[in-house]
């Protein structure tokens, strides 16, 4: 279908070809195929790829033992895939890794990338709300997914009988602001990557059954530190830094 979409645009004589996005799901079965996956995106003529780890929410929760992996395993997969993406860019072609753009925008960019998981406090309830099919209002999309699994901890009210003022001043909103403030987490407050990072209470709750959790003990923290270590390592090479700056200035992050 990707080839068909691109082919039809060319046949119709479109002056600007719209490049579709293909959002992959990284499972255990992907770990040995990092380079192959990147090469497939390149062959299809796509300009963005999102090498994103699978999260313990929704349908993934039901098959977690079959599809999951450790943070260390994913970081090895990501490094190999990311280095292939860099090879492509250093060869004069363009392929943007979207996870890197999000994190690098916080490091190199002049504007906030509007990625709410990297805010302190996080954007749950303050900058986003999720509406369920039955009118239930939740602090974030992950909270809505938890509710679909039977856990209503992120429920804030019903759309037909609650005002925005009540939502924003609710105990759920206040709690999430406190637990996702980096200064309230001892390890985060001392971390060298604090200016670029953020806390996701939904991840902490899913992994550790606690909204605040022990952040260094969670996979999300291990992954974030691994990503930042990799990016700062690559920035020592001026050619890679030029690629990163081109990504940040040129965008590469869509709303999906």
Secondary structure, DSSP 8 states (H G I E B T S, - for coil): -HHHHHHHHHHTT-SS---------B-GGGGGGHHHHHHHHHHTT-SEE---B--SSTHHHHTHHHH---HHHHHHHHHHHHHHHHHHHHTT---EEHHHHHHHHHHH-SS----GGGSSS-SBTTTB-EE-TTSEEESSHHHHHHHHTT--TTEEEETTS--HHHHHTSHHHHHHHHHT-GGGSHHHHT-TTGGG----HHHHHHHHS-SS--GGGSHHHHHHHHHHHHHHHHTTSHHHHHHHHHHHHH------
